[in-house]
Structure formats: C-alpha cells, structure tokens
C-alpha cells in the first residue's frame, strides 16, 4: 500500500511539473512588438495611418487578443512572432499600453524588440517633412521646470530649467550599438515627397538649403511632450534639453509618447531593445502664416491627414509610406536574425 501511494505521489508530482512546463511552452513568443499611436480609419485598405502598412504586411489574418488596462476596443494583433498594438496618444496612454502588454503572462516578450513608431513634427533647420528619423535618445519635455516668458526677469530666451532629480525618467539613452547597426541598414533607403510639400517648405522657409533638400533617413534626439506645442521659444527649449542631457545626436523632432515607452521598457529591463522610428509630417514652428490662435481655434479644423492641411500640405500619406519603407527593413532584419 505504501509503495502504491509513493508511486501515485510521484505521478502527481510529475504531472504537476509537466503541467508547469506545458504552461510555459504555451506562452506566445513575441520577436517584435510594434507600437503605433493611432490609425486614421480601418486597419487595411483605406487612407493609411501609423499602423496600416505594418498591419497589412505582418498581422493581417493573425490572432487578436484583448489587453486588460489600456483600451477596450483596441486589440493586440499577433502573427508569426510579430505583435502590434495601437497605444493611443500621449505619455499616459503609451506607458499604460506598453506596460500592459509586456507584463501580460500570455506572451513571452523576454527577447522582443520594441518598435515605437509614428509621425512627428521635425525640428526647424534640421528636418524636412517626409524625413524618417531613427532616434538615439528620448527626452521628457515636461520634466524639469518651465516658466512663462512673461515671468522671466533675465534676458535668457529659453524658459526650461534642468532638474537632476527627474533624471531617472526625463532622459533615456537608447542602445547606441543597436542604433548604429540599424542606421547602416537603412540610411540609404530612398524616401519620397510631393511637389506640393516641396513647394510648401521652399516658400515657408525662403528656399533655405536645409528646407529644399530631398527627405532622407536621419539619426536624432526626440523630445516627448504631453502637449502639442509649436514655436521658436519651445524649439529653443528642446535644443537646450538635448544639449543639457548630452544627447548623442541633435534635437530632431517632437512627439507625445516615446520617452514613456522607453521608461516602461527600462523599468522592465528591456531598454536595450527599444527602437524609435518616426516620420515627419509637420514642423515644430508655425508655417504658412499660421498662429496659435488661428491653428488651434476650436472652430478651425485642420487635420494632419488632410491633403490641404495648413500644417502638413499633402505629405501625411507619403510620410507613412516612407516610415514603412524603413521600418519594414528593420522588422525583417529582426525576424531573419540579422539583428539580434
């Protein structure tokens, strides 16, 4: 009887071990997690937003999963090692979405690369609309101290003040070796523009050499803000931030999510596999005679995705295509093992 009980106990323990192993094996392995911020319409077949080209090539026909926490209506799309989730705009949405996926026990993201992608506004005198930027460092625009110019008593033009106590979240240096490899892989990819956009840049910036060049793939630093800012004062603030933190590449663009994605990844030990890829669809200064009052008046509708945008001319759809031309090379390199 004792021998029978011992055999049964051994079988139960063995079954338990096998069950645990089976549960671990059932985790869905993710090699690349793509994080666009919004989509204009449907996931495929219509005017492209930040997600559509990636969905059509990598995720169409795959599985869909609900993710607890971020958005009830959004799904995590998964197929053949690639996953994609639309995070929503702003740092809170981006952080919540990223953390919820990476901490979901159904998925094995232990070796995953995180591709944060989307559109952005590029820096005056550095980028043109249609450029694609491989980001090497991310800065939080909102951490530190900001003053109103009307309160300043000194002659300094910048209104941002550094505070080292925020450093664990305010500046994230990405994996420079990885960025160097990726840049060599994509730097010569030919990008497109439109005659309307080319003329828009030339007229707005008086045919300056930097403004009339063809779009290209560039390295740069991004400055992430929770507010959608424009203007030379904050352009100068963003430049000061990149200089103050010692970023490896110049301030190149501003957007609303990337530093949050990087902070979440850093807290989970994954910062070395974060890739940020952004395309420029507008500039960080006012153009075409626009002012804050005219551009952001509640009765004025100027969607970036419009082909008659005061901010973007007709570059939006072309910039999305440029982004994917670069991003798909990166994703393919990861999936093939060329990167990793």
C-alpha positions in Angstrom: 0.0 0.0 0.0 2.8 2.4 0.9 4.6 1.5 -2.3 1.4 2.3 -4.3 0.9 5.6 -2.5 4.5 6.5 -3.3 4.0 5.7 -7.0 0.8 7.8 -7.1 2.5 10.7 -5.3 5.4 10.6 -7.8 2.9 10.6 -10.7 1.1 13.6 -9.3 4.3 15.5 -8.9 5.5 14.5 -12.4 2.1 15.6 -13.8 2.5 18.9 -11.9 5.9 19.5 -13.4 4.7 18.6 -16.9 1.7 21.0 -16.4 4.0 23.8 -15.5 6.3 23.1 -18.4 3.3 22.9 -20.7 2.0 26.2 -19.4 5.4 27.8 -20.1 5.5 26.3 -23.6 2.1 27.7 -24.3 3.3 31.3 -23.9 3.2 33.1 -27.2 6.7 34.2 -28.3 7.0 37.8 -29.5 10.0 38.8 -31.5 8.9 42.3 -32.5 6.3 44.4 -30.7 5.2 47.3 -33.0 3.6 50.3 -31.2 1.9 52.9 -33.5 -0.1 55.5 -31.7 -3.2 55.9 -33.9 -4.9 54.8 -37.1 -6.9 57.1 -39.3 -9.6 54.7 -40.4 -9.6 50.9 -40.9 -6.6 48.6 -40.3 -6.3 47.9 -44.0 -7.4 49.1 -47.4 -8.1 52.8 -46.9 -6.2 56.0 -46.1 -3.1 54.9 -44.1 -2.4 56.0 -40.6 0.5 54.9 -38.4 -0.5 51.2 -38.2 -2.0 50.2 -41.6 1.1 49.3 -43.6 2.5 47.3 -40.8 -0.8 45.5 -40.2 -1.2 44.6 -43.9 2.3 43.1 -44.2 2.8 41.4 -40.9 -0.5 41.0 -39.0 -3.4 40.5 -41.4 -5.1 37.2 -40.8 -3.4 36.7 -37.4 -4.8 36.3 -33.9 -6.4 39.1 -31.9 -6.2 39.5 -28.1 -7.8 41.8 -25.6 -5.4 43.5 -23.3 -6.5 44.5 -19.8 -5.9 48.1 -18.9 -5.5 50.4 -21.9 -8.4 50.5 -24.3 -11.4 48.1 -24.5 -11.7 48.5 -28.3 -8.1 48.0 -29.2 -6.6 44.6 -29.8 -3.2 43.2 -29.7 -2.6 41.7 -33.2 -0.2 38.7 -33.3 1.1 36.6 -36.2 4.4 34.7 -36.7 6.3 36.4 -33.9 5.2 39.9 -34.7 2.7 41.8 -32.4 1.2 45.2 -32.8 -1.0 47.4 -30.5 -2.2 50.9 -31.1 -1.2 52.6 -27.8 -3.3 55.8 -28.0 -1.7 59.3 -27.9 0.1 60.9 -25.0 2.5 59.6 -22.4 0.0 58.1 -20.1 -1.7 56.0 -22.8 1.6 54.9 -24.3 3.0 53.9 -20.9 -0.2 52.0 -19.9 -0.4 50.2 -23.2 3.2 49.2 -23.3 3.3 48.0 -19.7 0.1 46.0 -20.0 1.4 44.1 -23.0 4.9 43.4 -21.6 3.5 42.2 -18.3 0.8 40.0 -19.8 1.6 36.4 -18.8 0.2 35.1 -22.0 3.1 36.5 -24.0 6.8 35.9 -23.9 8.4 39.2 -24.6 11.7 38.4 -22.9 13.6 38.7 -26.2 11.3 41.0 -28.0 12.4 44.2 -29.8 10.0 47.1 -29.2 9.4 49.3 -32.3 7.7 52.6 -31.3 6.6 54.2 -34.5 4.5 57.0 -35.8 4.5 60.5 -37.1 6.0 63.7 -35.5 7.0 67.3 -36.0 10.6 67.8 -37.1 12.9 70.5 -35.8 13.3 73.7 -37.7 16.7 73.8 -39.6 17.2 70.1 -39.1 14.4 68.1 -40.7 12.0 68.4 -43.6 8.6 67.0 -43.9 8.9 63.4 -45.2 12.1 62.6 -43.4 12.3 59.4 -41.3 14.2 59.6 -38.0 16.0 56.8 -36.2 16.0 58.1 -32.6 19.1 57.6 -30.4 17.8 59.3 -27.3 14.5 60.4 -25.8 13.8 63.3 -23.5 10.7 64.2 -21.5 9.8 67.8 -22.4 7.6 68.2 -19.3 10.1 67.1 -16.6 12.2 69.8 -15.2 10.8 73.3 -14.7 9.0 75.5 -17.2 8.4 79.3 -16.9 6.2 81.7 -18.8 8.3 84.2 -20.7 6.3 87.0 -19.1 7.5 85.9 -15.7 11.2 85.9 -16.6 13.5 88.6 -15.1 16.6 87.7 -17.1 17.4 88.2 -20.7 17.6 84.4 -21.5 15.3 83.3 -24.3 14.8 79.7 -23.1 12.2 79.0 -20.4 13.1 75.5 -19.4 15.2 74.7 -16.3 17.0 71.4 -15.7 16.4 69.4 -12.5 18.6 66.4 -11.9 16.0 64.8 -9.5 13.9 63.8 -12.5 16.8 62.1 -14.4 15.6 58.5 -14.0 12.6 59.3 -16.2 13.5 62.5 -18.0 16.2 61.2 -20.3 16.6 57.8 -21.9 19.7 56.9 -23.9 18.9 54.0 -26.3 21.3 51.2 -27.2 23.9 53.0 -29.3 25.4 49.9 -30.8 22.0 48.7 -32.0 21.2 52.2 -33.4 24.5 52.2 -35.3 23.7 48.8 -36.8 20.2 49.8 -37.8 21.3 53.1 -39.2 23.8 51.4 -41.5 21.0 49.1 -42.6 18.5 51.9 -43.5 20.4 55.1 -44.1 20.4 54.9 -47.9 16.7 54.0 -48.3 15.2 56.4 -50.9 12.3 58.4 -49.5 9.6 60.3 -51.3 8.0 63.7 -51.1 5.3 65.5 -53.1 5.5 68.6 -55.3 3.1 70.4 -53.1 5.1 69.6 -49.9 8.4 70.6 -51.6 6.9 74.0 -52.6 5.4 74.4 -49.1 8.8 74.1 -47.5 10.5 76.3 -50.0 8.0 79.1 -49.7 7.7 79.0 -46.0 11.4 79.0 -45.3 12.6 81.2 -48.2 14.3 78.5 -50.2 16.8 77.8 -47.4 19.2 75.0 -48.3 18.1 72.8 -45.4 14.4 73.2 -46.3 14.5 72.3 -50.0 16.6 69.1 -49.8 15.1 65.7 -50.5 13.8 63.7 -47.5 16.2 61.2 -46.0 16.7 58.8 -43.1 18.4 60.7 -40.2 19.6 60.0 -36.7 18.3 62.3 -33.9 17.0 63.0 -30.5 13.3 63.2 -29.7 11.6 65.5 -27.2 8.4 64.0 -25.9 5.7 66.4 -24.6 2.2 65.8 -23.3 1.2 69.0 -25.0 1.2 69.6 -28.7 3.5 72.6 -28.9 4.9 74.8 -31.6 7.1 77.9 -31.9 10.6 79.2 -31.7 10.6 79.5 -27.9 9.9 75.9 -27.3 12.2 74.9 -30.3 15.0 76.6 -28.4 13.9 74.8 -25.2 14.1 71.5 -26.9 17.5 72.2 -28.3 18.7 73.2 -24.8 17.3 69.9 -23.4 19.3 67.8 -25.9 22.4 69.8 -25.1 21.9 69.7 -21.4 21.4 65.9 -21.3 24.3 65.4 -23.6 22.3 63.5 -26.2 24.5 61.8 -28.9 22.5 63.4 -31.8 20.9 66.8 -32.2 17.3 67.6 -31.3 15.4 66.3 -34.4 11.7 66.0 -33.6 8.9 66.3 -31.1 6.1 63.8 -30.4 4.0 62.7 -27.4 4.8 59.1 -26.5 8.3 57.8 -27.0 10.0 58.7 -23.7 7.1 56.9 -21.9 7.7 53.8 -23.9 11.4 53.9 -23.1 10.8 54.5 -19.4 8.5 51.4 -19.2 11.0 49.3 -21.1 13.8 50.5 -18.9 11.9 49.6 -15.7 11.4 46.1 -17.1 15.0 45.6 -18.2 14.3 46.0 -21.9 15.6 49.4 -22.8 18.5 47.9 -24.9 15.9 46.6 -27.4 13.8 49.7 -27.8 13.8 51.2 -31.4 12.1 54.5 -32.1 11.2 55.3 -35.7 9.3 58.5 -36.6 8.4 60.2 -39.8 7.9 64.0 -40.1 4.5 65.3 -41.1 4.9 68.8 -39.9 7.4 71.2 -38.3 7.9 72.4 -34.7 7.4 76.1 -35.8 4.4 77.8 -37.3 4.2 77.8 -41.1 2.1 79.2 -43.9 1.0 82.2 -41.9 -0.5 80.2 -39.1 -0.5 81.4 -35.5 -1.6 79.6 -32.2 -4.9 81.5 -32.3 -5.6 80.6 -35.9 -4.3 77.0 -35.9 -5.8 75.9 -32.6 -9.1 77.8 -32.6 -11.8 75.4 -31.7 -13.8 76.3 -34.8 -10.9 75.7 -37.2 -10.4 72.1 -38.4 -7.1 71.2 -39.9 -6.4 67.5 -39.8 -2.8 66.5 -40.4 -4.0 63.7 -42.6 -5.8 66.1 -44.9 -4.2 66.8 -48.3 -4.9 70.5 -47.8 -3.5 70.8 -44.3 -2.2 74.2 -43.2 0.5 72.3 -41.2 1.3 69.4 -43.4 0.5 70.2 -47.0 -0.2 66.8 -48.5 2.8 64.9 -47.0 1.0 62.7 -44.5 0.2 59.6 -46.6 3.7 59.8 -48.3 5.4 60.1 -44.9 3.6 57.0 -43.7 4.9 55.1 -46.7 8.4 56.4 -46.0 8.1 55.2 -42.4 7.1 51.8 -43.5 9.9 51.6 -46.2 12.4 52.0 -43.3 10.5 50.1 -40.6 9.8 47.0 -42.7 13.6 46.6 -43.3 14.2 46.8 -39.6 11.4 44.3 -38.7 12.6 41.9 -41.5 16.1 42.1 -40.2 15.0 41.2 -36.7 12.8 38.3 -37.9 15.6 36.9 -40.0 18.1 37.1 -37.2 20.3 39.7 -38.9 19.6 41.9 -35.9 19.7 40.2 -32.5 
